Amino acid sequence: MPTSRRLGPTALALISFIFLIYVWARVIVPLELVEIRAQFGFSLAQGGLLATVFTLGVTLMAIPAGIFAMRFGTRASLVLGVVLFSLATAWTGSGFGLASMLASRVAGGIGESFYNISLLSLLGRSTEKHRATAAGFPASLFGIGMFLAPSVIGSAMVLTGGWQMPFFVLAATGLASAALLWVLLGGDQAAREPRAPLTLAALRAFSRPANFALLAVVAIDGIAAYSFIGLYQTFLRTDQGFSLASAAVVFSAFGLGQVIGGVPLGWLADRIGRRHYLPAAIALAALIGTSIFALPASVPVSSICALLFGMATNSIWVVSIALIQDQVEPARIPLATGTLAIFYYGTASFSGWLLASAQHSLGWTGAAALLYGAPYMFALVAAAWLVRGTLAGHRAA
C-alpha cells in the first residue's frame, strides 16, 4: 500500500486494528438487535432506527471533521475519533432506553466521522493513480470486520452471558488503543498535511455537475448498504427461521463481499477507469438488491447474494471517494471527502427505519424494490452520464 511510505508498520497495524474495533462498534447493535428488542420492547422500526442512526452523527460532523483534520493534523483527529466512539459504545451498552441509546449511537457516529474522514484523506493524499485502491484499504478492513463480527461479538455474548458486556469490552479496547496511537504518531510525518484556506472560489470550483452526480450515487448507496446491514439479520432470524449461527454465516458472507469490494475491486477500477467501473457496480447492486429478499431463503443462496451485494455496494463507495478526491487539490481532500460522507451517511442514518416502514406496507420484497430497484436505476443514469461526459471530453480534446 502507498501509505506504508508515510506510516511505520506498527502505526499502520494499530490503525488497522482500531478500524476493526470501529466496525464492530457499528454493527454490534444490528447483530444483537433481537436481544435488545426483546429486553426493551422496541418495534421493528425503532430497532431499525437504532441500528443505523449512528450515521446521523457521521453526517453532522463530516465537514467539521475534515476542517479539524486540516487544522490540527491526522494524529489529533484519529485519536479524538477513537476516544469519542469508544465512550459512546460504552454508553450504548448501559441501556437506559430508546432515547438514551439513540443519542449514544449518534455520539458514536460523531467519533467515527473524525476517524474515518482523516484516514480516507490521508490515503487519498498518498496517491493519485491508485486512489480507488487506497480508498479500498479501509473498505476491505470494514469487510474483514464484518466477516469477523458475528463470531467476535457472538463469542463475547456467550462468554459474558448477556448483550451488554461486548459493548464495554469494545470500549475499553478502543480507549487503550487510542492512548497507544497517540504515542506512536507523536513524530510521524503523516500528521503534517498540506493546508489551504476554504474560499468561495474553491467552493464554486467544487460545485460542478459531475460532483453532484457522485453525491446522488452515494446517497442511494448509503440507503441500500446500511438498511441491509441494519435489518437483514433480523429478516433472516424472524421471518425465515434462521438460527443465530446460520444468520451469522450469511452476514459474514456480506462482510467477505465488502473485503472484495475494497482493495481488489478498487484496483480493478483503477485499471479499467473509475468512471467506467461505476455503472457496472451499480447495475449489480440493483439486480441483487431487488431479489435478495424474494429468493428462496437458504444459507447457500442468501450467502451468495449477500456476498455479491457486499462487493457491489462497497465498491460503489470506494470508487466514488476516489472520483471526488480527483476533483480537488490535496490540501482540500478532507473537505471533499467530508462532503461525500454527508450524503452517504446522511441517507444511511434513516435507512433502517425506511426499510422497516416500507416492509410494513409492502412486505420485504416490495420494500426492497422500492429502496434498491428504482433508486439504483437513477444512480445508473447518473453514472452513465459521468461516463458520457468523460468520453465527450476525450473527443473534444
C-alpha positions in Angstrom: 0.0 0.0 0.0 1.2 3.5 -0.7 0.6 4.5 2.9 3.5 2.4 4.1 5.8 5.2 3.0 4.1 7.6 5.4 3.3 5.3 8.3 5.5 2.9 10.1 4.4 -0.7 10.1 3.5 -0.6 13.8 1.4 2.5 13.5 -0.3 1.2 10.3 -1.1 -2.1 12.1 -2.6 -0.3 15.1 -4.7 2.0 12.9 -6.0 -1.1 11.1 -6.8 -2.9 14.4 -8.7 0.2 15.6 -10.6 0.3 12.4 -11.8 -3.3 13.2 -13.0 -2.0 16.6 -14.7 0.8 14.7 -16.5 -1.7 12.5 -17.6 -3.9 15.5 -18.9 -0.8 17.3 -21.0 0.0 14.3 -22.5 -3.5 13.8 -22.9 -4.7 17.4 -26.4 -3.3 17.6 -27.7 -5.0 14.3 -26.1 -8.3 15.5 -27.7 -8.1 18.9 -30.9 -6.4 17.8 -33.2 -9.4 18.5 -31.9 -9.5 22.1 -32.1 -5.7 22.5 -35.7 -5.6 21.2 -36.7 -8.4 23.5 -35.4 -6.6 26.6 -36.8 -3.1 25.8 -39.8 -4.0 23.6 -38.7 -1.9 20.7 -40.7 -2.2 17.4 -39.0 -3.3 14.2 -38.9 0.3 13.0 -37.4 1.5 16.3 -34.9 -1.2 16.2 -34.0 -0.4 12.6 -33.5 3.3 13.5 -31.3 2.3 16.4 -29.2 0.1 14.2 -28.4 2.8 11.6 -28.9 6.2 13.4 -25.2 6.4 14.2 -24.7 7.5 10.6 -26.5 10.7 11.5 -23.5 11.6 13.8 -21.2 10.9 10.9 -23.3 13.2 8.7 -23.4 16.0 11.2 -19.7 16.0 11.8 -18.3 15.1 8.3 -17.3 18.6 7.1 -16.3 19.8 10.6 -14.1 16.7 10.9 -12.5 17.5 7.6 -11.7 21.0 8.7 -10.4 19.7 12.1 -8.1 17.3 10.3 -6.8 20.1 8.1 -6.2 22.4 11.1 -4.9 20.0 13.8 -3.5 17.1 11.8 -4.1 13.4 11.4 -2.8 12.4 14.9 -5.3 14.6 16.8 -8.2 13.7 14.5 -7.6 10.0 14.6 -7.2 9.8 18.4 -10.1 12.1 19.1 -12.3 9.9 16.9 -11.3 6.7 18.7 -11.9 8.2 22.2 -15.4 9.5 21.2 -16.7 6.4 19.6 -15.3 4.2 22.4 -17.0 6.2 25.1 -20.2 6.2 23.1 -20.1 2.4 22.7 -19.9 2.1 26.5 -22.9 4.5 26.8 -25.0 2.4 24.4 -24.2 -0.8 26.4 -25.5 0.9 29.5 -29.0 0.5 28.0 -31.0 3.4 29.6 -33.9 3.2 27.0 -34.6 4.2 23.4 -33.8 7.9 23.7 -30.5 7.4 25.5 -29.4 4.7 23.2 -30.3 6.7 20.1 -28.3 9.6 21.5 -25.3 7.4 22.2 -25.4 5.9 18.7 -25.3 9.4 17.2 -22.4 10.3 19.5 -20.6 7.2 18.3 -21.1 8.4 14.7 -19.5 11.7 15.6 -16.4 9.9 16.8 -16.4 7.7 13.7 -16.6 10.7 11.5 -13.3 12.1 12.8 -11.6 8.8 12.4 -12.9 7.9 9.0 -12.5 11.3 7.3 -9.0 11.7 8.5 -8.0 8.2 7.4 -9.5 8.4 4.0 -7.9 11.8 3.5 -4.5 10.5 4.4 -4.9 7.6 2.0 -6.2 9.9 -0.8 -3.2 12.2 -0.5 -0.8 9.3 -0.7 -1.6 8.5 -4.4 -3.4 9.8 -7.4 -3.2 7.0 -9.9 -4.3 4.3 -7.4 -6.8 6.3 -5.4 -9.6 3.7 -5.6 -7.1 1.0 -4.4 -6.1 3.3 -1.5 -9.7 4.1 -0.6 -10.4 0.4 -0.7 -7.9 -0.3 2.1 -10.3 0.8 4.9 -13.2 -0.6 2.9 -11.6 -4.0 2.9 -10.9 -3.7 6.6 -14.5 -2.9 7.0 -15.4 -6.1 5.2 -12.9 -8.1 7.3 -14.5 -6.6 10.4 -18.0 -7.5 9.2 -16.8 -11.0 8.4 -15.4 -11.5 11.9 -18.1 -9.5 13.8 -20.6 -12.4 14.2 -18.1 -14.7 15.7 -16.3 -12.0 17.8 -19.5 -10.5 19.2 -21.3 -13.8 19.4 -18.5 -15.3 21.4 -18.4 -12.3 23.7 -22.1 -12.7 24.3 -21.8 -16.4 25.1 -18.8 -15.8 27.4 -20.4 -12.9 29.3 -23.9 -14.2 29.4 -25.7 -11.1 28.0 -25.8 -8.5 25.3 -24.3 -5.6 27.3 -20.8 -6.7 28.1 -19.5 -6.8 24.5 -20.1 -3.0 24.3 -17.9 -2.5 27.3 -15.1 -4.8 26.0 -15.0 -2.8 22.7 -15.0 0.5 24.5 -12.1 -0.4 26.8 -10.1 -1.9 24.0 -10.7 1.3 21.9 -9.6 3.6 24.7 -6.4 1.7 25.3 -5.6 1.7 21.6 -6.2 5.4 21.4 -3.5 6.1 24.1 -1.1 3.9 22.2 -1.8 5.5 18.9 -1.2 9.0 20.4 2.3 7.8 21.4 3.1 6.1 18.1 2.1 9.0 15.9 3.9 11.6 18.0 6.6 12.4 15.4 5.1 10.8 12.4 5.1 12.7 9.1 1.5 11.6 8.4 0.4 14.3 10.9 1.7 17.1 8.7 -0.8 17.7 5.9 -0.8 20.4 3.3 -3.2 23.2 4.2 -5.3 25.7 2.2 -7.9 28.2 3.1 -11.6 27.5 2.5 -12.6 30.2 -0.1 -15.7 30.9 -2.1 -13.7 30.3 -5.3 -12.8 26.8 -4.1 -16.4 26.1 -3.3 -17.5 27.2 -6.7 -14.9 25.0 -8.3 -16.2 22.1 -6.4 -19.8 22.7 -7.3 -19.7 21.0 -10.7 -22.3 18.7 -12.2 -20.1 15.6 -12.0 -19.7 16.1 -8.3 -23.4 16.4 -7.8 -23.9 13.2 -9.7 -21.5 11.4 -7.4 -23.3 12.8 -4.3 -26.6 11.3 -5.7 -24.9 8.0 -6.3 -23.5 7.7 -2.8 -26.8 8.9 -1.2 -28.6 6.0 -2.9 -25.8 3.5 -2.0 -25.9 4.6 1.7 -29.6 3.7 1.9 -29.1 0.3 0.3 -25.9 -0.7 2.2 -27.0 0.3 5.7 -30.6 -0.8 5.6 -29.2 -4.2 4.6 -26.7 -4.1 7.4 -29.3 -2.9 9.9 -32.1 -5.4 9.2 -31.1 -8.3 7.0 -30.1 -10.3 10.1 -33.5 -9.6 11.7 -35.3 -10.7 8.4 -33.4 -14.0 8.3 -34.0 -14.8 12.0 -37.6 -13.6 12.5 -39.2 -14.2 9.0 -37.1 -17.0 7.6 -36.5 -19.0 10.7 -32.7 -18.9 10.5 -30.8 -19.7 13.7 -28.3 -17.1 15.1 -25.4 -19.3 13.7 -27.0 -19.6 10.2 -27.7 -15.9 10.0 -24.2 -15.2 11.1 -22.8 -17.2 8.2 -24.8 -15.1 5.8 -23.7 -11.9 7.4 -20.1 -13.0 7.2 -20.6 -13.6 3.5 -21.7 -10.0 3.2 -18.5 -9.0 5.0 -16.4 -11.1 2.7 -18.1 -9.3 -0.3 -17.1 -6.0 1.3 -13.5 -7.2 1.5 -13.5 -7.9 -2.2 -15.3 -4.6 -2.9 -12.4 -2.7 -1.3 -8.8 -3.2 -2.4 -9.5 -5.8 -5.2 -12.3 -4.1 -7.0 -10.7 -0.7 -6.2 -7.6 -1.9 -8.0 -9.8 -3.1 -10.9 -11.5 0.3 -11.1 -8.1 2.0 -11.3 -7.0 -0.3 -14.1 -10.1 0.0 -16.3 -11.1 3.5 -15.4 -13.0 4.5 -12.3 -15.9 6.2 -14.2 -16.3 3.1 -16.4 -16.4 0.7 -13.5 -19.0 2.6 -11.5 -22.1 1.8 -13.8 -21.3 -1.9 -13.7 -21.2 -2.0 -9.9 -24.5 0.0 -9.7 -26.2 -2.4 -12.1 -25.1 -5.4 -9.9 -26.3 -3.7 -6.7 -29.7 -3.1 -8.3 -30.1 -6.6 -9.5 -29.1 -8.3 -6.2 -30.9 -5.7 -4.1 -34.2 -6.2 -5.7 -34.0 -10.0 -5.5 -32.3 -10.8 -2.2 -35.5 -10.7 -0.1 -37.5 -12.5 -2.7 -35.3 -15.6 -3.5 -35.8 -18.8 -1.6 -34.1 -18.4 1.8 -31.4 -20.8 2.3 -27.9 -20.4 3.7 -26.1 -21.0 0.3 -28.5 -18.8 -1.7 -28.6 -16.0 0.8 -24.8 -16.1 1.3 -24.1 -15.8 -2.4 -26.5 -12.9 -2.7 -25.0 -11.2 0.4 -21.5 -11.7 -1.0 -22.4 -10.0 -4.3 -24.3 -7.2 -2.6 -21.4 -6.5 -0.3 -19.0 -6.4 -3.3 -21.2 -4.0 -5.3 -22.2 -1.6 -2.5 -18.7 -1.3 -1.0 -17.0 -0.8 -4.4 -19.5 2.0 -5.3 -18.5 3.9 -2.2 -14.8 3.3 -2.8 -14.8 4.4 -6.4 -16.9 7.5 -5.6 -14.4 8.5 -2.9 -11.6 8.3 -5.5 -13.5 10.2 -8.1 -14.5 13.1 -5.7 -10.9 13.3 -4.5 -9.7 13.6 -8.1 -11.6 16.9 -8.3 -9.7 18.9 -5.7 -6.1 19.7 -4.8 -4.5 17.6 -2.0 -5.0 20.2 0.7 -8.8 20.2 0.2 -9.2 16.4 0.1 -10.6 16.3 3.7 -13.4 18.7 2.7 -14.2 16.8 -0.5 -14.3 13.5 1.4 -16.4 15.0 4.2 -18.9 16.4 1.7 -19.3 12.9 0.1 -19.7 11.4 3.6 -22.6 13.7 4.4 -24.7 12.3 1.5 -23.6 8.7 2.1 -24.2 8.6 5.8 -27.0 11.2 5.8 -29.3 8.8 3.9 -27.9 5.8 5.8 -28.9 7.3 9.1 -32.6 6.7 8.5 -32.2 3.7 6.1 -33.1 1.1 8.7 -36.3 3.0 9.7 -37.1 3.5 6.0 -36.8 -0.2 5.1 -38.8 -1.3 8.2 -41.6 1.2 7.4 -41.7 0.1 3.7 -41.8 -3.5 4.8 -44.8 -2.8 7.0 -46.8 -1.6 3.9 -45.3 -3.6 1.1 -43.6 -6.7 2.6 -39.9 -7.4 2.3 -39.9 -8.0 -1.5 -41.8 -4.8 -2.2 -39.7 -2.8 0.2 -36.5 -4.0 -1.5 -37.9 -3.0 -4.9 -38.8 0.5 -3.6 -35.5 1.1 -1.8 -33.0 -0.7 -4.1 -34.5 -1.1 -7.5 -35.8 2.4 -8.6 -33.1 4.4 -6.7 -30.3 2.4 -8.2 -31.7 2.9 -11.7 -31.5 6.6 -11.1 -27.9 6.1 -9.9 -27.1 4.1 -13.0 -28.3 7.0 -15.2 -26.1 9.4 -13.2 -23.1 7.1 -13.5 -23.7 6.6 -17.2 -23.8 10.4 -17.6 -20.4 10.6 -15.9 -19.0 8.1 -18.5 -20.6 10.0 -21.4 -19.1 13.3 -20.1 -15.6 11.7 -20.0 -15.9 10.3 -23.5 -17.2 13.6 -24.8 -14.3 15.4 -23.2 -11.9 12.9 -24.9 -13.5 13.5 -28.3 -13.3 17.3 -27.9 -9.7 17.0 -27.0 
